[in-house]
């Protein structure tokens, strides 16, 4: 069996690995580290959670141990699709480079340009960045990429999903042709394959089989709810809270996955309204808020993290007791990735998913991938609990004003119960009914203006309609026409 000591890594790197407690590399690490140390381009195909980050940080630290960076000219570049992934790469670098004198800079959105410029001006060995922020610094003339010796593209398939491929191609063209490129992706879409054929030179291809099965320590259940039309999303939120309440103290913490960012916000707000400790995390939120939310969840101060796939991809969050799939993932592989957040390192975990009839094909694809039928759970909905009144939700509980208005502009008054019931009708001759109708007083027409208020006495007499009075000139014209 291969060990880290067999991979020709620098002794300072091996010492840092020993401090962490690792001895045996994962398949992607064992396959990627030797050719990377030889200076070859590497094309790694493996799912998140297989140890890809260490497979490029360890050889990078070894290769860069000699030499010194110049101002604004980083010696290596790591591109990641999201701020959280970039921050996680930076943490790994700090972990494994602690016995070296190598420096780094993290360029991500939501952080002051001034602080990042100061780091770049001093010179850094490793530059870790998201594509957008990297190009911002370059266009401001604060960054020179002509001295990059090692370039890493991590999670390339997510780069494609987020529309970063044109930026990646532009960044490749800014770096030297002689650079070494380490390229990692979970899938090989045609667009990604075109980039690898263009910018990689005779790469060593390491492909680790996709994870097509969940850990046996994870208890999986799917709840198939009937469609409720426009109320389907609300029914799903009600059912999610019911699942949480039924689990009770078993839920020490949990991640709730949604397919869309707008649903992330809605579900988080709904949980907070009903007294649950929950916060959202997705790409549109401020970086300081996202960092604070993740730290609170890791430290146990936050119970529920409502997340999208992009925001949560690659995050290493230990000791997650439950994973709730509010939406069935659009890609079957994402299901294994999501529920893999619980039941880690031999611990037990629980994964629950809510499905509706429109998700039948997606659910079938997931079961086909994992080669098993996910057990179905009981879906009898209980009456939803009343929201707990808090200062944050007090404003939301104010009664809404009625939008129904009459022709005159005044809101219609609700009928009283006595008015809503019709009087019993006595059987009477038709002549009597007609007589009664004729004798009944005629209702006066409703005056216009003033939102239903009557005219003031000083504005003259009330206008009489044509039904009550016929002007003489009109009557005369009728008489003349009859005479003809």
VOPAGU-2260 file (C-alpha; in pm, 1 decimal, decimal comma):
REM VOPAGU-2260
SITE   aa  ch    i         X         Y         Z
SITE  UNK   A    0       0,0       0,0       0,0
SITE  UNK   A    1     130,8     343,5     -98,3
SITE  UNK   A    2     208,9     588,9     181,7
SITE  UNK   A    3     283,4     961,2     171,9
SITE  UNK   A    4     646,0     884,8     257,3
SITE  UNK   A    5     671,5     698,4     -76,3
SITE  UNK   A    6     566,1    1002,0    -286,6
SITE  UNK   A    7     895,2    1202,0    -273,5
SITE  UNK   A    8     737,0    1500,8    -102,9
SITE  UNK   A    9     951,6    1755,9      80,0
SITE  UNK   A   10    1036,3    1656,8     435,7
SITE  UNK   A   11     872,4    1971,4     573,1
SITE  UNK   A   12     551,6    1877,6     390,4
SITE  UNK   A   13     568,4    1522,2     525,5
SITE  UNK   A   14     608,5    1660,5     876,3
SITE  UNK   A   15     292,2    1870,5     834,2
SITE  UNK   A   16     102,4    1566,7     701,2
SITE  UNK   A   17     217,6    1366,6    1001,1
SITE  UNK   A   18      88,2    1638,9    1234,6
SITE  UNK   A   19    -253,7    1610,2    1073,4
SITE  UNK   A   20    -248,8    1232,5    1123,0
SITE  UNK   A   21    -264,4    1115,3     761,3
SITE  UNK   A   22     -53,0     823,8     642,4
SITE  UNK   A   23    -217,7     680,0     331,7
SITE  UNK   A   24    -309,9     895,8      28,5
SITE  UNK   A   25    -648,0     868,0    -142,7
SITE  UNK   A   26    -659,5     723,7    -498,1
SITE  UNK   A   27    -662,6    1068,3    -661,4
SITE  UNK   A   28    -369,3    1180,1    -444,4
SITE  UNK   A   29    -166,6     866,2    -515,7
SITE  UNK   A   30    -228,9     911,3    -888,4
SITE  UNK   A   31    -180,2    1288,4    -921,2
SITE  UNK   A   32     110,5    1370,4    -687,8
SITE  UNK   A   33     393,0    1171,0    -862,9
SITE  UNK   A   34     341,2    1320,8   -1214,4
SITE  UNK   A   35     285,7    1666,5   -1062,9
SITE  UNK   A   36     622,1    1644,1    -884,4
SITE  UNK   A   37     779,0    1552,9   -1219,6
SITE  UNK   A   38     647,9    1877,3   -1368,0
SITE  UNK   A   39     388,9    1716,9   -1595,8
SITE  UNK   A   40      39,4    1849,0   -1663,9
SITE  UNK   A   41    -229,5    1656,5   -1477,7
SITE  UNK   A   42    -594,6    1601,2   -1569,0
SITE  UNK   A   43    -779,3    1467,6   -1264,7
SITE  UNK   A   44   -1138,1    1347,1   -1287,6
SITE  UNK   A   45   -1290,6    1282,0    -946,8
SITE  UNK   A   46   -1585,9    1382,2    -734,1
SITE  UNK   A   47   -1569,7    1633,2    -451,2
SITE  UNK   A   48   -1462,0    1478,3    -122,6
SITE  UNK   A   49   -1197,0    1247,5    -273,0
SITE  UNK   A   50    -901,5    1457,2    -153,3
SITE  UNK   A   51    -835,9    1664,9    -466,1
SITE  UNK   A   52    -723,6    1972,6    -270,3
SITE  UNK   A   53    -428,0    1793,6    -113,3
SITE  UNK   A   54    -345,2    1629,5    -446,3
SITE  UNK   A   55    -236,3    1967,6    -584,0
SITE  UNK   A   56    -136,1    2164,9    -270,3
SITE  UNK   A   57     118,4    1904,5    -154,7
SITE  UNK   A   58     321,6    1889,5    -478,7
SITE  UNK   A   59     284,5    2268,0    -524,1
SITE  UNK   A   60     442,7    2338,9    -185,2
SITE  UNK   A   61     723,9    2095,9    -262,7
SITE  UNK   A   62     795,7    2254,2    -602,7
SITE  UNK   A   63     780,5    2613,8    -475,4
SITE  UNK   A   64     991,3    2556,5    -164,1
SITE  UNK   A   65    1291,6    2703,6    -341,7
SITE  UNK   A   66    1284,8    3055,9    -476,3
SITE  UNK   A   67    1116,9    3380,5    -383,1
SITE  UNK   A   68     822,4    3572,7    -525,3
SITE  UNK   A   69     851,1    3925,7    -661,9
SITE  UNK   A   70     605,8    4210,1    -609,0
SITE  UNK   A   71     276,6    4166,4    -798,7
SITE  UNK   A   72     410,1    3851,9    -964,4
SITE  UNK   A   73     276,1    3532,7    -797,9
SITE  UNK   A   74     464,5    3209,7    -863,9
SITE  UNK   A   75     155,1    2988,5    -869,6
SITE  UNK   A   76    -216,9    3035,9    -924,4
SITE  UNK   A   77    -517,2    2837,4    -798,0
SITE  UNK   A   78    -862,6    2913,2    -942,7
SITE  UNK   A   79   -1179,3    2805,0    -761,0
SITE  UNK   A   80   -1544,6    2866,8    -858,3
SITE  UNK   A   81   -1670,1    2995,2    -522,0
SITE  UNK   A   82   -1539,1    3200,9    -233,4
SITE  UNK   A   83   -1586,3    2914,9      11,3
SITE  UNK   A   84   -1384,5    2671,9    -199,9
SITE  UNK   A   85   -1109,2    2928,5    -244,5
SITE  UNK   A   86   -1100,7    2986,8     131,2
SITE  UNK   A   87   -1084,0    2611,8     190,5
SITE  UNK   A   88    -784,7    2581,0     -43,7
SITE  UNK   A   89    -617,9    2862,2     152,5
SITE  UNK   A   90    -677,7    2671,9     476,5
SITE  UNK   A   91    -520,0    2359,5     327,1
SITE  UNK   A   92    -219,0    2561,2     215,3
SITE  UNK   A   93    -172,9    2702,9     565,3
SITE  UNK   A   94    -204,1    2351,8     708,3
SITE  UNK   A   95      58,1    2186,3     489,0
SITE  UNK   A   96     297,9    2481,7     441,0
SITE  UNK   A   97     333,4    2575,8     807,3
SITE  UNK   A   98     696,7    2459,8     823,0
SITE  UNK   A   99     793,9    2653,9     510,5
SITE  UNK   A  100     835,5    3025,2     441,2
SITE  UNK   A  101     593,9    3031,2     150,2
SITE  UNK   A  102     336,5    3312,8     138,1
SITE  UNK   A  103     -14,4    3326,4      -5,4
SITE  UNK   A  104    -290,2    3570,5     -92,7
SITE  UNK   A  105    -662,7    3503,6    -117,2
SITE  UNK   A  106    -848,5    3709,4    -378,6
SITE  UNK   A  107   -1224,7    3675,6    -340,1
SITE  UNK   A  108   -1521,8    3907,8    -363,5
SITE  UNK   A  109   -1666,3    4077,7     -58,8
SITE  UNK   A  110   -1320,9    4168,6      77,0
SITE  UNK   A  111   -1150,6    4505,9      54,2
SITE  UNK   A  112    -931,8    4560,3    -255,3
SITE  UNK   A  113    -686,1    4758,3     -42,4
SITE  UNK   A  114    -599,9    4465,9     185,5
SITE  UNK   A  115    -555,6    4233,1    -112,1
SITE  UNK   A  116    -340,4    4489,2    -296,3
SITE  UNK   A  117    -107,1    4515,1       3,1
SITE  UNK   A  118     -47,4    4138,3       0,3
SITE  UNK   A  119      13,6    4131,3    -374,9
SITE  UNK   A  120     255,0    4427,1    -355,5
SITE  UNK   A  121     472,6    4237,6    -106,5
SITE  UNK   A  122     486,5    3937,4    -339,4
SITE  UNK   A  123     319,9    3598,5    -283,0
SITE  UNK   A  124     419,5    3245,0    -376,7
SITE  UNK   A  125      63,2    3114,5    -404,9
SITE  UNK   A  126    -230,1    3318,7    -531,0
SITE  UNK   A  127    -572,3    3162,1    -462,8
SITE  UNK   A  128    -862,9    3337,6    -633,8
SITE  UNK   A  129   -1204,0    3328,6    -794,5
SITE  UNK   A  130   -1191,7    3421,9   -1165,5
SITE  UNK   A  131   -1395,3    3741,8   -1134,8
SITE  UNK   A  132   -1189,1    3901,3    -858,8
SITE  UNK   A  133    -861,6    3793,8   -1023,6
SITE  UNK   A  134    -956,1    3973,7   -1345,5
SITE  UNK   A  135   -1061,7    4280,8   -1145,3
SITE  UNK   A  136    -709,9    4308,6    -999,3
SITE  UNK   A  137    -549,3    4243,9   -1336,6
SITE  UNK   A  138    -754,0    4512,9   -1512,5
SITE  UNK   A  139    -660,1    4761,4   -1239,8
SITE  UNK   A  140    -293,9    4697,8   -1318,6
SITE  UNK   A  141    -223,3    4547,2    -977,0
SITE  UNK   A  142    -130,9    4198,2   -1094,2
SITE  UNK   A  143     120,4    4044,3   -1337,1
SITE  UNK   A  144      82,2    3675,2   -1428,3
SITE  UNK   A  145     395,6    3632,7   -1640,8
SITE  UNK   A  146     585,2    3451,9   -1363,1
SITE  UNK   A  147     323,6    3181,7   -1289,6
SITE  UNK   A  148     497,2    2843,3   -1287,7
SITE  UNK   A  149     206,9    2624,4   -1164,2
SITE  UNK   A  150    -159,2    2687,0   -1245,0
SITE  UNK   A  151    -445,5    2489,3   -1091,2
SITE  UNK   A  152    -809,7    2488,4   -1203,3
SITE  UNK   A  153   -1028,8    2323,8    -937,7
SITE  UNK   A  154   -1392,9    2213,8    -984,1
SITE  UNK   A  155   -1392,3    2293,8   -1356,8
SITE  UNK   A  156   -1742,7    2150,9   -1405,2
SITE  UNK   A  157   -1878,7    2405,4   -1157,1
SITE  UNK   A  158   -1686,1    2675,0   -1339,6
SITE  UNK   A  159   -1881,5    2573,4   -1649,4
SITE  UNK   A  160   -2213,6    2579,7   -1464,2
SITE  UNK   A  161   -2143,6    2929,1   -1331,6
SITE  UNK   A  162   -2037,9    3071,4   -1668,1
SITE  UNK   A  163   -1666,4    3115,4   -1586,1
SITE  UNK   A  164   -1524,5    2926,2   -1884,9
SITE  UNK   A  165   -1459,9    3243,6   -2096,3
SITE  UNK   A  166   -1278,1    3395,5   -1796,9
SITE  UNK   A  167   -1070,6    3079,1   -1753,6
SITE  UNK   A  168    -964,6    3089,2   -2119,1
SITE  UNK   A  169    -864,7    3454,2   -2083,3
SITE  UNK   A  170    -660,0    3383,9   -1769,9
SITE  UNK   A  171    -483,4    3093,3   -1941,0
SITE  UNK   A  172    -371,1    3332,5   -2214,3
SITE  UNK   A  173    -224,1    3570,9   -1952,5
SITE  UNK   A  174       4,4    3303,3   -1808,1
SITE  UNK   A  175     328,6    3171,6   -1963,8
SITE  UNK   A  176     310,4    2890,6   -2217,3
SITE  UNK   A  177     573,1    2700,0   -2015,4
SITE  UNK   A  178     360,4    2683,0   -1702,2
SITE  UNK   A  179     256,8    2350,4   -1544,9
SITE  UNK   A  180    -121,5    2298,4   -1536,5
SITE  UNK   A  181    -318,1    2083,9   -1292,3
SITE  UNK   A  182    -681,8    2055,9   -1401,1
SITE  UNK   A  183    -953,5    1891,8   -1190,2
SITE  UNK   A  184   -1317,5    1824,3   -1271,0
SITE  UNK   A  185   -1590,1    1582,6   -1164,5
SITE  UNK   A  186   -1722,3    1546,7   -1520,4
SITE  UNK   A  187   -1583,3    1603,6   -1868,0
SITE  UNK   A  188   -1835,1    1811,1   -2060,7
SITE  UNK   A  189   -1744,3    1889,8   -2426,3
SITE  UNK   A  190   -1658,2    2251,1   -2335,9
SITE  UNK   A  191   -1417,9    2138,4   -2062,1
SITE  UNK   A  192   -1259,4    1876,6   -2286,9
SITE  UNK   A  193   -1196,5    2145,7   -2548,5
SITE  UNK   A  194   -1012,6    2359,8   -2292,5
SITE  UNK   A  195    -795,7    2070,8   -2174,2
SITE  UNK   A  196    -702,4    1985,8   -2532,8
SITE  UNK   A  197    -610,4    2350,2   -2596,6
SITE  UNK   A  198    -418,3    2446,3   -2283,3
SITE  UNK   A  199    -279,4    2119,0   -2141,6
SITE  UNK   A  200      27,0    1952,5   -2291,9
SITE  UNK   A  201      25,0    1570,6   -2290,7
SITE  UNK   A  202    -140,1    1553,4   -1945,7
SITE  UNK   A  203    -132,2    1255,9   -1713,4
SITE  UNK   A  204    -496,7    1151,0   -1686,0
SITE  UNK   A  205    -610,5    1018,7   -1347,2
SITE  UNK   A  206    -973,0     915,8   -1325,8
SITE  UNK   A  207   -1130,2     799,0   -1002,2
SITE  UNK   A  208   -1463,3     618,7   -1036,3
SITE  UNK   A  209   -1756,9     833,5    -938,0
SITE  UNK   A  210   -1906,0     770,6    -602,4
SITE  UNK   A  211   -2225,1     586,7    -693,2
SITE  UNK   A  212   -2325,7     464,7    -351,0
SITE  UNK   A  213   -2388,4     625,7     -17,1
SITE  UNK   A  214   -2222,6     521,7     304,5
SITE  UNK   A  215   -2391,2     233,3     485,0
SITE  UNK   A  216   -2396,6     445,5     801,6
SITE  UNK   A  217   -2650,3     684,8     644,4
SITE  UNK   A  218   -3022,8     614,1     690,2
SITE  UNK   A  219   -3202,5     730,2     376,4
SITE  UNK   A  220   -3573,6     808,5     338,3
SITE  UNK   A  221   -3778,9     979,5      68,3
SITE  UNK   A  222   -4121,4    1130,4     129,2
SITE  UNK   A  223   -4346,8    1150,6    -177,9
SITE  UNK   A  224   -4594,7    1434,5    -135,2
SITE  UNK   A  225   -4893,1    1479,8    -366,6
SITE  UNK   A  226   -4893,3    1786,7    -587,6
SITE  UNK   A  227   -5085,8    2085,4    -448,1
SITE  UNK   A  228   -5061,0    2322,3    -745,1
SITE  UNK   A  229   -4939,2    2663,9    -643,7
SITE  UNK   A  230   -4936,5    2559,4    -278,3
SITE  UNK   A  231   -4687,8    2275,6    -337,1
SITE  UNK   A  232   -4390,4    2476,4    -213,5
SITE  UNK   A  233   -4578,1    2578,8     101,3
SITE  UNK   A  234   -4680,1    2216,9     166,2
SITE  UNK   A  235   -4315,6    2115,5     134,4
SITE  UNK   A  236   -4210,5    2379,6     388,9
SITE  UNK   A  237   -4482,9    2261,9     628,5
SITE  UNK   A  238   -4368,4    1902,3     586,5
SITE  UNK   A  239   -4002,6    1994,7     636,6
SITE  UNK   A  240   -4084,5    2151,9     972,0
SITE  UNK   A  241   -4284,8    1843,0    1064,2
SITE  UNK   A  242   -3984,0    1620,1     988,1
SITE  UNK   A  243   -3760,1    1839,8    1202,1
SITE  UNK   A  244   -4008,2    1835,5    1490,3
SITE  UNK   A  245   -4050,7    1458,3    1470,1
SITE  UNK   A  246   -3675,1    1401,8    1480,8
SITE  UNK   A  247   -3653,8    1628,5    1784,2
SITE  UNK   A  248   -3325,0    1615,1    1972,0
SITE  UNK   A  249   -3178,5    1371,3    1720,1
SITE  UNK   A  250   -3119,7    1672,2    1495,9
SITE  UNK   A  251   -2811,6    1825,4    1655,5
SITE  UNK   A  252   -2751,5    2015,5    1332,1
SITE  UNK   A  253   -2854,1    1980,1     969,9
SITE  UNK   A  254   -2799,6    2104,1     616,5
SITE  UNK   A  255   -3108,0    2174,8     403,5
SITE  UNK   A  256   -3039,6    2168,6      28,6
SITE  UNK   A  257   -3247,3    2361,9    -225,6
SITE  UNK   A  258   -3201,0    2374,1    -602,0
SITE  UNK   A  259   -3256,7    2750,6    -636,3
SITE  UNK   A  260   -3116,1    3046,2    -445,8
SITE  UNK   A  261   -3459,9    3205,6    -411,2
SITE  UNK   A  262   -3586,9    2890,5    -236,9
SITE  UNK   A  263   -3285,1    2897,9      -4,7
SITE  UNK   A  264   -3393,9    3240,2     121,1
SITE  UNK   A  265   -3762,5    3145,1     147,0
SITE  UNK   A  266   -3699,0    2820,5     337,5
SITE  UNK   A  267   -3457,0    2988,2     579,1
SITE  UNK   A  268   -3705,7    3269,2     647,3
SITE  UNK   A  269   -3985,8    3016,2     700,5
SITE  UNK   A  270   -3782,3    2815,4     950,5
SITE  UNK   A  271   -3686,3    3126,9    1145,5
SITE  UNK   A  272   -4048,7    3241,6    1149,8
SITE  UNK   A  273   -4145,8    2916,5    1321,2
SITE  UNK   A  274   -3871,0    2938,3    1582,2
SITE  UNK   A  275   -3592,1    2731,7    1422,0
SITE  UNK   A  276   -3232,4    2852,7    1424,0
SITE  UNK   A  277   -3150,5    2870,4    1052,0
SITE  UNK   A  278   -2950,0    3086,1     811,9
SITE  UNK   A  279   -2916,4    3080,8     430,3
SITE  UNK   A  280   -2596,4    3056,3     229,3
SITE  UNK   A  281   -2567,0    3107,4    -147,4
SITE  UNK   A  282   -2362,9    3301,5    -400,5
SITE  UNK   A  283   -2561,4    3628,3    -387,4
SITE  UNK   A  284   -2496,2    3692,6     -17,9
SITE  UNK   A  285   -2222,7    3919,0     115,3
SITE  UNK   A  286   -1894,4    3739,0     182,5
SITE  UNK   A  287   -1868,5    3852,1     544,2
SITE  UNK   A  288   -2217,3    3715,0     609,0
SITE  UNK   A  289   -2135,5    3383,6     438,7
SITE  UNK   A  290   -1813,3    3344,9     636,7
SITE  UNK   A  291   -1987,6    3424,4     964,0
SITE  UNK   A  292   -2268,5    3178,0     884,4
SITE  UNK   A  293   -2028,5    2892,0     804,7
SITE  UNK   A  294   -1820,8    2956,6    1115,4
SITE  UNK   A  295   -2134,6    2957,0    1329,2
SITE  UNK   A  296   -2246,4    2625,1    1179,4
SITE  UNK   A  297   -1904,3    2464,3    1225,0
SITE  UNK   A  298   -1883,9    2585,8    1585,8
SITE  UNK   A  299   -2230,6    2456,6    1673,8
SITE  UNK   A  300   -2380,6    2801,9    1728,1
SITE  UNK   A  301   -2611,7    2759,9    1428,2
SITE  UNK   A  302   -2840,6    2456,5    1404,0
SITE  UNK   A  303   -2959,1    2465,7    1041,5
SITE  UNK   A  304   -2774,9    2571,2     728,2
SITE  UNK   A  305   -2998,1    2623,0     421,9
SITE  UNK   A  306   -2774,6    2599,6     116,5
SITE  UNK   A  307   -2753,6    2569,9    -259,4
SITE  UNK   A  308   -2528,4    2311,7    -425,3
SITE  UNK   A  309   -2276,7    2567,1    -549,9
SITE  UNK   A  310   -2233,4    2733,8    -209,8
SITE  UNK   A  311   -2196,3    2404,6     -22,5
SITE  UNK   A  312   -1984,8    2216,8    -276,6
SITE  UNK   A  313   -1654,7    2096,1    -138,4
SITE  UNK   A  314   -1708,2    2234,3     210,5
SITE  UNK   A  315   -1565,6    2017,6     484,6
SITE  UNK   A  316   -1816,9    2041,3     770,7
SITE  UNK   A  317   -1779,9    1755,2    1021,8
SITE  UNK   A  318   -2039,6    1608,6    1256,2
SITE  UNK   A  319   -2353,4    1687,1    1053,1
SITE  UNK   A  320   -2634,5    1474,2    1197,2
SITE  UNK   A  321   -2898,9    1530,8     925,9
SITE  UNK   A  322   -2925,9    1627,4     561,4
SITE  UNK   A  323   -3266,2    1739,8     429,9
SITE  UNK   A  324   -3317,4    1754,4      54,5
SITE  UNK   A  325   -3596,7    2010,6      24,0
SITE  UNK   A  326   -3567,5    1961,6    -353,0
SITE  UNK   A  327   -3471,2    1648,8    -543,1
SITE  UNK   A  328   -3133,8    1737,4    -704,0
SITE  UNK   A  329   -3133,2    1787,2   -1079,9
SITE  UNK   A  330   -2819,0    1574,0   -1121,2
SITE  UNK   A  331   -2813,2    1225,4    -971,0
SITE  UNK   A  332   -2448,7    1257,6    -860,2
SITE  UNK   A  333   -2540,4    1561,0    -649,3
SITE  UNK   A  334   -2763,2    1342,1    -433,2
SITE  UNK   A  335   -2465,1    1130,8    -325,5
SITE  UNK   A  336   -2263,2    1446,7    -274,7
SITE  UNK   A  337   -2534,8    1607,0     -61,0
SITE  UNK   A  338   -2604,3    1317,0     171,8
SITE  UNK   A  339   -2229,7    1256,4     200,5
SITE  UNK   A  340   -2220,5    1561,3     428,7
SITE  UNK   A  341   -2351,4    1335,8     705,8
SITE  UNK   A  342   -2235,0     994,4     823,1
SITE  UNK   A  343   -1868,4    1085,1     779,0
SITE  UNK   A  344   -1574,2     896,7     933,0
SITE  UNK   A  345   -1788,8     602,0    1035,4
SITE  UNK   A  346   -2047,9     809,0    1220,8
SITE  UNK   A  347   -2419,9     747,7    1173,5
SITE  UNK   A  348   -2623,8     998,6     976,4
SITE  UNK   A  349   -2974,8    1061,6     846,9
SITE  UNK   A  350   -3074,5    1181,1     499,9
SITE  UNK   A  351   -3434,0    1279,0     419,7
SITE  UNK   A  352   -3568,6    1395,1      84,5
SITE  UNK   A  353   -3901,3    1551,5     -15,2
SITE  UNK   A  354   -4034,9    1454,5    -357,6
SITE  UNK   A  355   -4339,8    1552,1    -564,2
SITE  UNK   A  356   -4486,0    1391,0    -878,9
SITE  UNK   A  357   -4281,8    1619,3   -1106,9
SITE  UNK   A  358   -3964,1    1474,8    -950,5
SITE  UNK   A  359   -4041,3    1113,5   -1043,2
SITE  UNK   A  360   -3785,6    1098,8   -1325,9
SITE  UNK   A  361   -3513,7    1259,0   -1112,6
SITE  UNK   A  362   -3587,6    1019,6    -827,4
SITE  UNK   A  363   -3570,3     721,6   -1063,8
SITE  UNK   A  364   -3233,2     844,2   -1191,5
SITE  UNK   A  365   -3095,7     865,9    -837,6
SITE  UNK   A  366   -3211,9     513,6    -751,2
SITE  UNK   A  367   -3063,1     385,6   -1076,1
SITE  UNK   A  368   -2728,5     546,0    -988,4
SITE  UNK   A  369   -2704,2     410,5    -634,0
SITE  UNK   A  370   -2846,6      71,6    -742,1
SITE  UNK   A  371   -3103,9      62,8    -465,3
SITE  UNK   A  372   -3458,3     173,7    -389,3
SITE  UNK   A  373   -3473,4     446,8    -127,3
SITE  UNK   A  374   -3724,9     356,6     147,1
SITE  UNK   A  375   -4046,9     560,2     142,5
SITE  UNK   A  376   -4166,2     738,6     453,9
SITE  UNK   A  377   -4511,3     828,0     583,9
SITE  UNK   A  378   -4642,5    1154,8     440,3
SITE  UNK   A  379   -4947,3    1223,2     656,7
SITE  UNK   A  380   -4926,5    1595,4     718,3
SITE  UNK   A  381   -5024,2    1725,4    1057,8
SITE  UNK   A  382   -5174,8    2067,5    1111,6
SITE  UNK   A  383   -4891,6    2320,6    1075,5
SITE  UNK   A  384   -4776,5    2482,0    1398,3
SITE  UNK   A  385   -4844,4    2847,5    1462,8
SITE  UNK   A  386   -4540,1    3071,1    1402,2
SITE  UNK   A  387   -4361,5    3179,0    1717,2
SITE  UNK   A  388   -4383,3    3554,1    1774,0
SITE  UNK   A  389   -4040,3    3712,2    1773,6
SITE  UNK   A  390   -3915,4    4064,8    1716,0
SITE  UNK   A  391   -3790,0    3957,1    1374,0
SITE  UNK   A  392   -4129,2    3825,5    1266,5
SITE  UNK   A  393   -4360,9    4069,7    1441,0
SITE  UNK   A  394   -4381,6    4289,1    1132,8
SITE  UNK   A  395   -4478,8    3993,0     914,5
SITE  UNK   A  396   -4776,4    3908,1    1136,5
SITE  UNK   A  397   -4972,6    4234,0    1073,0
SITE  UNK   A  398   -5305,8    4170,7     902,5
SITE  UNK   A  399   -5300,1    4247,3     533,6
SITE  UNK   A  400   -5528,5    4520,5     399,4
SITE  UNK   A  401   -5806,3    4413,3     166,3
SITE  UNK   A  402   -5746,4    4498,9    -199,7
SITE  UNK   A  403   -6110,9    4446,7    -305,5
SITE  UNK   A  404   -6274,7    4775,6    -389,6
SITE  UNK   A  405   -6612,2    4887,1    -515,4
SITE  UNK   A  406   -6666,1    5104,0    -826,5
SITE  UNK   A  407   -6664,8    5417,6    -618,9
SITE  UNK   A  408   -6318,6    5331,8    -482,0
SITE  UNK   A  409   -6428,9    5244,9    -130,0
SITE  UNK   A  410   -6345,8    4903,4      11,5
SITE  UNK   A  411   -6645,1    4673,6      26,5
SITE  UNK   A  412   -6772,2    4595,0     374,5
SITE  UNK   A  413   -6783,5    4230,8     473,4
SITE  UNK   A  414   -7128,2    4085,4     506,1
SITE  UNK   A  415   -7245,7    4004,9     852,7
SITE  UNK   A  416   -7361,9    3650,2     919,5
SITE  UNK   A  417   -7725,5    3767,4     948,9
SITE  UNK   A  418   -7706,8    3945,4     613,8
SITE  UNK   A  419   -7557,8    3645,7     436,5
SITE  UNK   A  420   -7864,5    3428,2     509,7
SITE  UNK   A  421   -8164,5    3476,7     283,6
SITE  UNK   A  422   -8513,2    3530,1     430,7
SITE  UNK   A  423   -8760,2    3243,6     381,0
SITE  UNK   A  424   -8996,1    3315,4      87,9
SITE  UNK   A  425   -9370,6    3258,2     130,1
SITE  UNK   A  426   -9561,0    3110,2    -161,6
SITE  UNK   A  427   -9787,9    3396,1    -287,5
SITE  UNK   A  428   -9973,4    3463,3    -613,8
SITE  UNK   A  429   -9773,1    3627,1    -891,2
SITE  UNK   A  430  -10005,5    3930,5    -892,7
SITE  UNK   A  431   -9937,3    3999,5    -526,1
SITE  UNK   A  432   -9561,9    3976,9    -584,2
SITE  UNK   A  433   -9581,8    4219,7    -874,2
SITE  UNK   A  434   -9796,9    4458,9    -671,0
SITE  UNK   A  435   -9548,9    4447,3    -386,2
SITE  UNK   A  436   -9264,6    4513,6    -628,5
SITE  UNK   A  437   -9446,4    4809,4    -779,5
SITE  UNK   A  438   -9534,8    4956,9    -439,9
SITE  UNK   A  439   -9180,1    4926,3    -303,5
SITE  UNK   A  440   -8993,0    5258,9    -284,7
SITE  UNK   A  441   -8738,7    5318,9    -558,8
SITE  UNK   A  442   -8376,8    5330,7    -438,2
SITE  UNK   A  443   -8211,3    5665,7    -488,7
SITE  UNK   A  444   -7902,8    5658,2    -714,3
SITE  UNK   A  445   -7574,9    5673,0    -531,3
SITE  UNK   A  446   -7427,2    6025,0    -550,4
SITE  UNK   A  447   -7088,8    6060,0    -717,5
SITE  UNK   A  448   -6774,6    6212,8    -576,7
SITE  UNK   A  449   -6637,7    6239,3    -225,6
SITE  UNK   A  450   -6591,1    5862,6    -193,7
SITE  UNK   A  451   -6961,4    5799,2    -137,0
SITE  UNK   A  452   -7040,3    6111,0      68,0
SITE  UNK   A  453   -7353,8    6313,9     -10,0
SITE  UNK   A  454   -7354,4    6664,8    -155,9
SITE  UNK   A  455   -7342,1    6961,4      79,1
SITE  UNK   A  456   -7659,2    7169,7     113,0
SITE  UNK   A  457   -7486,4    7484,7     -14,9
SITE  UNK   A  458   -7413,3    7323,8    -353,5
SITE  UNK   A  459   -7773,0    7336,3    -474,2
SITE  UNK   A  460   -8046,2    7078,1    -514,5
SITE  UNK   A  461   -7966,2    6716,6    -589,6
SITE  UNK   A  462   -7974,2    6626,7    -959,5
SITE  UNK   A  463   -8275,6    6415,5   -1057,7
SITE  UNK   A  464   -8230,8    6137,8   -1309,3
SITE  UNK   A  465   -8420,8    6117,8   -1638,5
SITE  UNK   A  466   -8632,2    5835,4   -1498,9
SITE  UNK   A  467   -8805,6    6079,1   -1261,0
SITE  UNK   A  468   -8827,5    6392,8   -1477,0
SITE  UNK   A  469   -8848,9    6452,7   -1852,8
SITE  UNK   A  470   -8732,0    6796,5   -1975,7
SITE  UNK   A  471   -8999,5    6975,2   -2183,0
SITE  UNK   A  472   -8778,7    7026,1   -2492,7
SITE  UNK   A  473   -8721,7    6651,6   -2526,5
SITE  UNK   A  474   -9091,8    6576,3   -2485,8
SITE  UNK   A  475   -9174,0    6840,5   -2752,9
SITE  UNK   A  476   -8935,4    6686,9   -3006,9
SITE  UNK   A  477   -9102,1    6346,6   -2958,9
SITE  UNK   A  478   -9445,0    6502,2   -3015,2
SITE  UNK   A  479   -9332,9    6672,2   -3340,1
SITE  UNK   A  480   -9191,0    6344,4   -3473,4
SITE  UNK   A  481   -9519,5    6165,9   -3405,7
SITE  UNK   A  482   -9704,4    6438,4   -3588,8
SITE  UNK   A  483   -9503,1    6381,7   -3902,8
